C-alpha cells in the first residue's frame, strides 16, 4: 500500500510540474532565454498505429511530455512521499 502512495504522489507532482511549465510558457515572452529552456521537452511515445480485427480497427497510443518542471515535480514528489514514510 505504501508503494501506491509513493507512486500517486510522484504522479500528481509530475502533473503539477507539467501544468506549471505550460502556464509559464504562456507568461514568458518568446525572446527570453528562459523560454527556450521551458519550451524544450522530451516526448517519448508508445503507439500501436493500427490494430485491425475483422469487425473493427483500433488505434492506441500513449505519449508522455517531460520538461524541466516535470522533472522538478518528480524530484519534489519523491522527497515528499519518502519523507512521509
MMTF fields as JSON, N, C-alpha, C and O atoms, coordinates in Angstrom:
{
  "mmtfVersion": "1.0.0",
  "mmtfProducer": "UNKNOWN",
  "numBonds": 339,
  "numAtoms": 340,
  "numGroups": 85,
  "numChains": 1,
  "numModels": 1,
  "chainsPerModel": [1],
  "groupsPerChain": [85],
  "chainIdList": ["A"],
  "bondAtomList": [4, 2, 8, 6, 12, 10, 16, 14, 20, 18, 24, 22, 28, 26, 32, 30, 36, 34, 40, 38, 44, 42, 48, 46, 52, 50, 56, 54, 60, 58, 64, 62, 68, 66, 72, 70, 76, 74, 80, 78, 84, 82, 88, 86, 92, 90, 96, 94, 100, 98, 104, 102, 108, 106, 112, 110, 116, 114, 120, 118, 124, 122, 128, 126, 132, 130, 136, 134, 140, 138, 144, 142, 148, 146, 152, 150, 156, 154, 160, 158, 164, 162, 168, 166, 172, 170, 176, 174, 180, 178, 184, 182, 188, 186, 192, 190, 196, 194, 200, 198, 204, 202, 208, 206, 212, 210, 216, 214, 220, 218, 224, 222, 228, 226, 232, 230, 236, 234, 240, 238, 244, 242, 248, 246, 252, 250, 256, 254, 260, 258, 264, 262, 268, 266, 272, 270, 276, 274, 280, 278, 284, 282, 288, 286, 292, 290, 296, 294, 300, 298, 304, 302, 308, 306, 312, 310, 316, 314, 320, 318, 324, 322, 328, 326, 332, 330, 336, 334],
  "bondOrderList": [1, 1, 1, 1, 1, 1, 1, 1, 1, 1, 1, 1, 1, 1, 1, 1, 1, 1, 1, 1, 1, 1, 1, 1, 1, 1, 1, 1, 1, 1, 1, 1, 1, 1, 1, 1, 1, 1, 1, 1, 1, 1, 1, 1, 1, 1, 1, 1, 1, 1, 1, 1, 1, 1, 1, 1, 1, 1, 1, 1, 1, 1, 1, 1, 1, 1, 1, 1, 1, 1, 1, 1, 1, 1, 1, 1, 1, 1, 1, 1, 1, 1, 1, 1],
  "groupList": [{"groupName": "UNK", "atomNameList": ["N", "CA", "C", "O"], "elementList": ["N", "C", "C", "O"], "formalChargeList": [0, 0, 0, 0], "bondAtomList": [1, 0, 2, 1, 3, 2], "bondOrderList": [1, 1, 2], "singleLetterCode": "X", "chemCompType": "L-PEPTIDE LINKING"}],
  "groupTypeList": [0, 0, 0, 0, 0, 0, 0, 0, 0, 0, 0, 0, 0, 0, 0, 0, 0, 0, 0, 0, 0, 0, 0, 0, 0, 0, 0, 0, 0, 0, 0, 0, 0, 0, 0, 0, 0, 0, 0, 0, 0, 0, 0, 0, 0, 0, 0, 0, 0, 0, 0, 0, 0, 0, 0, 0, 0, 0, 0, 0, 0, 0, 0, 0, 0, 0, 0, 0, 0, 0, 0, 0, 0, 0, 0, 0, 0, 0, 0, 0, 0, 0, 0, 0, 0],
  "groupIdList": [1, 2, 3, 4, 5, 6, 7, 8, 9, 10, 11, 12, 13, 14, 15, 16, 17, 18, 19, 20, 21, 22, 23, 24, 25, 26, 27, 28, 29, 30, 31, 32, 33, 34, 35, 36, 37, 38, 39, 40, 41, 42, 43, 44, 45, 46, 47, 48, 49, 50, 51, 52, 53, 54, 55, 56, 57, 58, 59, 60, 61, 62, 63, 64, 65, 66, 67, 68, 69, 70, 71, 72, 73, 74, 75, 76, 77, 78, 79, 80, 81, 82, 83, 84, 85],
  "secStructList": [7, 2, 2, 2, 2, 2, 2, 2, 2, 2, 2, 2, 2, 2, 2, 2, 2, 2, 2, 2, 2, 2, 2, 2, 2, 2, 2, 1, 7, 6, 6, 1, 2, 2, 2, 2, 2, 2, 2, 7, 7, 5, 7, 7, 3, 3, 3, 3, 3, 3, 3, 3, 7, 1, 1, 7, 3, 3, 3, 3, 3, 3, 3, 7, 7, 5, 7, 2, 2, 2, 2, 2, 2, 2, 2, 2, 2, 2, 2, 2, 2, 2, 2, 2, 7],
  "xCoordList": [0.813, 0.0, 0.87, 0.466, 2.07, 2.955, 3.463, 3.633, 3.705, 4.197, 3.141, 3.482, 1.876, 0.802, 0.761, 0.533, 0.983, 1.037, 2.199, 2.031, 3.369, 4.549, 4.332, 4.627, 3.828, 3.595, 2.536, 2.652, 1.506, 0.454, 0.996, 0.703, 1.779, 2.35, 3.31, 3.304, 4.121, 5.056, 4.294, 4.658, 3.253, 2.462, 1.772, 1.783, 1.175, 0.486, 1.489, 1.197, 2.648, 3.679, 4.187, 4.45, 4.32, 4.745, 3.689, 4.023, 2.423, 1.34, 1.306, 1.082, 1.529, 1.569, 2.754, 2.628, 3.898, 5.075, 4.85, 5.276, 4.192, 3.895, 2.918, 3.081, 1.907, 0.939, 1.603, 1.316, 2.494, 3.215, 4.124, 4.275, 4.719, 5.56, 4.742, 5.174, 3.574, 2.722, 2.213, 2.086, 1.923, 1.481, 2.603, 2.368, 3.819, 4.95, 5.26, 5.72, 5.012, 5.222, 4.274, 4.619, 3.085, 2.15, 2.562, 2.253, 3.249, 3.581, 4.947, 5.13, 5.894, 7.252, 7.302, 6.845, 7.853, 7.988, 8.908, 9.838, 8.633, 9.348, 10.803, 11.572, 11.213, 12.604, 13.508, 14.716, 12.991, 13.809, 14.516, 13.971, 15.708, 16.41, 15.682, 15.804, 14.935, 14.199, 13.111, 12.729, 12.612, 11.573, 12.105, 11.404, 13.331, 13.935, 14.096, 13.906, 14.445, 14.612, 13.269, 13.15, 12.253, 10.925, 10.261, 9.498, 10.552, 9.907, 10.52, 9.875, 11.746, 12.362, 11.769, 11.67, 11.385, 10.798, 11.107, 11.473, 10.951, 11.158, 9.806, 9.132, 9.407, 8.096, 8.215, 8.02, 8.533, 8.554, 7.128, 6.193, 6.978, 5.64, 5.652, 6.627, 4.551, 4.306, 3.024, 1.967, 3.115, 1.933, 1.791, 2.762, 0.579, 0.192, -0.63, -1.784, -0.04, -0.674, -2.052, -3.005, -2.156, -3.457, -3.556, -2.74, -4.559, -4.849, -6.131, -7.225, -5.971, -7.104, -7.633, -6.976, -8.822, -9.546, -10.648, -10.91, -11.267, -12.222, -13.373, -13.8, -13.854, -15.048, -14.707, -15.489, -13.567, -13.244, -11.738, -10.949, -11.371, -9.972, -9.739, -10.496, -8.688, -8.381, -7.031, -6.104, -6.933, -5.678, -5.396, -6.246, -4.209, -3.818, -2.545, -1.717, -2.403, -1.169, -1.088, -2.094, 0.123, 0.394, 1.623, 2.658, 1.504, 2.611, 2.836, 1.898, 4.075, 4.449, 5.207, 5.958, 5.009, 5.685, 6.529, 5.989, 7.837, 8.751, 9.465, 10.108, 9.349, 10.067, 10.877, 10.915, 11.511, 12.359, 11.524, 11.967, 10.335, 9.495, 8.806, 8.441, 8.623, 8.122, 9.15, 8.808, 10.4, 11.481, 11.574, 11.77, 11.436, 11.446, 10.257, 10.393, 9.098, 7.929, 8.13, 7.699, 8.778, 9.051, 10.008, 9.803, 11.048, 12.001, 11.331, 11.56, 10.504, 9.771, 8.817, 8.702, 8.135, 7.232, 7.953, 7.431, 9.158, 9.96, 10.314, 10.171, 10.774, 11.121, 9.911, 9.997, 8.778, 7.579, 7.055, 6.696, 7.011, 6.438, 7.364, 6.893, 8.65, 9.573, 9.773, 10.138, 9.546, 9.638, 8.48, 8.64, 7.326, 6.155, 6.292, 5.661, 7.106, 7.253, 8.159, 8.429],
  "yCoordList": [-1.18, 0.0, 1.263, 2.3, 1.167, 2.321, 2.67, 3.846, 1.651, 1.915, 2.635, 3.473, 2.329, 3.027, 4.496, 5.366, 4.776, 6.154, 6.909, 8.04, 6.288, 6.926, 7.215, 8.318, 6.253, 6.446, 7.503, 8.266, 7.558, 8.563, 9.965, 10.883, 10.138, 11.457, 11.884, 13.049, 10.98, 11.308, 11.661, 12.616, 10.915, 11.187, 12.544, 13.307, 12.847, 14.132, 15.285, 16.336, 15.104, 16.138, 16.377, 17.516, 15.321, 15.461, 16.191, 17.012, 15.901, 16.591, 18.078, 18.917, 18.401, 19.802, 20.511, 21.649, 19.843, 20.421, 20.676, 21.707, 19.759, 19.935, 21.086, 21.877, 21.182, 22.277, 23.627, 24.599, 23.693, 24.936, 25.309, 26.488, 24.32, 24.583, 25.184, 26.146, 24.63, 25.153, 26.554, 27.392, 26.813, 28.139, 29.162, 30.276, 28.785, 29.696, 29.969, 31.057, 28.992, 29.216, 30.282, 31.001, 30.393, 31.424, 32.803, 33.812, 32.862, 34.13, 34.686, 35.903, 33.824, 34.262, 34.669, 33.92, 35.853, 36.267, 35.323, 34.739, 35.189, 34.239, 34.57, 33.681, 35.817, 36.186, 36.032, 36.234, 35.693, 35.486, 34.128, 33.181, 34.027, 32.732, 31.671, 30.477, 32.098, 31.142, 30.434, 29.31, 31.088, 30.468, 29.226, 28.219, 29.294, 28.145, 26.962, 25.812, 27.247, 26.174, 25.552, 24.33, 26.394, 25.878, 25.166, 24.219, 25.625, 25.038, 23.704, 22.918, 23.436, 22.16, 21.043, 21.155, 19.988, 18.851, 17.57, 17.58, 16.49, 15.157, 14.466, 14.417, 13.938, 13.304, 11.868, 11.6, 10.942, 9.54, 9.048, 9.431, 8.212, 7.748, 6.247, 5.671, 5.64, 4.233, 4.185, 4.591, 3.691, 3.694, 2.355, 1.772, 1.902, 0.817, 1.509, 1.874, 1.683, 2.513, 2.003, 2.778, 0.711, 0.192, -1.278, -2.105, -1.572, -2.948, -3.323, -2.882, -4.135, -4.47, -5.845, -6.86, -5.861, -7.119, -7.126, -6.101, -8.213, -8.351, -7.337, -6.763, -7.133, -6.303, -4.808, -3.975, -4.459, -3.054, -2.837, -3.782, -1.579, -1.182, -0.237, 0.714, -0.497, 0.302, 0.989, 0.424, 2.2, 2.937, 3.247, 3.805, 2.886, 3.118, 3.945, 3.873, 4.728, 5.481, 6.126, 6.555, 6.19, 6.879, 7.752, 7.27, 9.04, 9.97, 10.684, 11.213, 10.698, 11.415, 12.668, 12.659, 13.747, 15.005, 15.368, 15.746, 15.256, 15.565, 16.873, 17.015, 17.83, 19.094, 19.292, 18.415, 20.432, 20.689, 20.785, 20.32, 21.372, 21.463, 20.135, 19.894, 19.277, 17.94, 17.162, 16.477, 17.278, 16.624, 17.181, 16.423, 18.489, 19.099, 18.615, 18.401, 18.444, 17.909, 16.471, 16.097, 15.659, 14.265, 14.206, 13.421, 15.031, 15.047, 15.524, 14.957, 16.562, 17.058, 16.002, 15.823, 15.303, 14.236, 13.099, 12.511, 12.786, 11.746, 12.16, 11.373, 13.389, 13.86, 13.896, 13.485, 14.386, 14.488, 13.118, 12.907, 12.201, 10.893, 10.058, 9.348, 10.143, 9.351, 9.949, 9.233, 11.235, 11.859, 11.412, 11.319, 11.14, 10.702, 9.252, 8.869, 8.458, 7.049, 6.967, 5.873],
  "zCoordList": [0.0, 0.0, 0.0, -0.525, 0.595, 0.624, -0.768, -1.093, -1.593, -2.939, -3.767, -4.603, -3.553, -4.255, -3.854, -4.694, -2.568, -2.089, -2.733, -3.188, -2.771, -3.341, -4.824, -5.284, -5.57, -7.0, -7.266, -8.225, -6.433, -6.606, -6.364, -7.13, -5.312, -5.02, -6.125, -6.525, -6.619, -7.695, -8.968, -9.655, -9.292, -10.494, -10.409, -11.374, -9.263, -9.106, -9.141, -9.713, -8.547, -8.576, -10.002, -10.387, -10.768, -12.159, -12.977, -13.832, -12.72, -13.431, -13.087, -13.959, -11.811, -11.4, -12.048, -12.501, -12.093, -12.741, -14.223, -14.744, -14.903, -16.32, -16.532, -17.461, -15.677, -15.787, -15.535, -16.233, -14.536, -14.282, -15.449, -15.77, -16.075, -17.241, -18.377, -19.011, -18.636, -19.701, -19.373, -20.266, -18.107, -17.687, -17.852, -18.321, -17.466, -17.631, -19.1, -19.444, -19.965, -21.397, -21.932, -22.869, -21.347, -21.763, -21.249, -21.884, -20.12, -19.49, -19.901, -19.935, -20.209, -20.539, -22.011, -22.874, -22.306, -23.714, -24.497, -23.941, -25.777, -26.612, -26.859, -27.227, -26.672, -26.955, -25.736, -25.858, -24.604, -23.395, -23.471, -24.038, -22.911, -22.897, -22.057, -22.331, -21.048, -20.217, -21.014, -20.686, -22.061, -22.891, -23.593, -23.696, -24.072, -24.754, -23.805, -24.2, -22.56, -21.575, -21.241, -21.148, -21.058, -20.72, -21.897, -21.704, -23.115, -24.287, -24.692, -25.386, -24.274, -24.641, -23.791, -22.569, -24.45, -23.746, -24.5, -25.675, -23.797, -24.347, -24.351, -23.322, -25.485, -25.601, -26.093, -27.279, -25.19, -25.62, -25.875, -25.171, -26.869, -27.242, -27.46, -27.942, -27.093, -27.387, -28.182, -27.698, -29.396, -30.258, -30.968, -31.448, -31.015, -31.904, -32.979, -32.753, -34.128, -35.147, -35.54, -35.63, -35.773, -36.174, -35.792, -36.199, -35.015, -34.648, -35.386, -35.034, -36.402, -37.264, -36.91, -37.14, -36.352, -36.179, -37.221, -37.851, -37.404, -38.507, -38.402, -39.403, -37.202, -37.016, -36.917, -37.374, -36.334, -36.103, -36.197, -36.184, -36.292, -36.302, -35.13, -34.936, -34.346, -33.177, -33.346, -33.927, -32.839, -32.775, -31.312, -30.618, -30.844, -29.461, -29.429, -30.336, -28.372, -28.201, -26.844, -26.277, -26.329, -25.076, -25.307, -25.769, -24.981, -25.141, -23.819, -23.223, -23.367, -22.159, -22.563, -23.538, -21.813, -22.084, -20.872, -19.832, -20.994, -19.898, -20.198, -21.238, -19.28, -19.388, -18.109, -17.245, -18.0, -16.837, -15.561, -14.511, -15.621, -14.432, -14.117, -12.967, -15.11, -14.838, -14.022, -13.058, -14.418, -13.667, -12.254, -11.304, -12.104, -10.783, -9.949, -8.744, -10.58, -9.884, -9.437, -8.346, -10.264, -9.898, -8.709, -7.783, -8.734, -7.626, -6.347, -5.279, -6.443, -5.276, -4.746, -3.533, -5.637, -5.221, -4.526, -3.578, -4.996, -4.333, -2.913, -1.977, -2.755, -1.416, -0.499, 0.658, -1.008, -0.173, 0.235, 1.394, -0.701, -0.402, 0.492, 1.381, 0.263, 1.073, 2.45, 3.383, 2.598, 3.904, 4.805, 6.022, 4.21, 4.953, 5.444, 6.429, 4.764, 5.15, 6.304, 6.8]
}
